[in-house]
Amino acid sequence: MEISKNDIAIIEQALKAASINSTDYEEIEQFETVLKKIDITSSAQNDGFRYDYDDSSS
């Protein structure tokens, strides 16, 4: 599935709004976890590099 930058922005806005309007701490934590993953993913997509932390070459 291909997700555009616009799609990511919409998902981020929705998660932030849901987090602000929620009173359930577990739910807020889940929203923030997903937001962090989106931030990492969008950063990796933007710089053109894929980060692979495979240390099997040791």
Secondary structure by P-SEA (a helix, b strand, c coil): ccccaaaaaaaaaaaaaaaaacccaaaaaaaaaaaaaaaaaaaaaaacbbbbbccccc
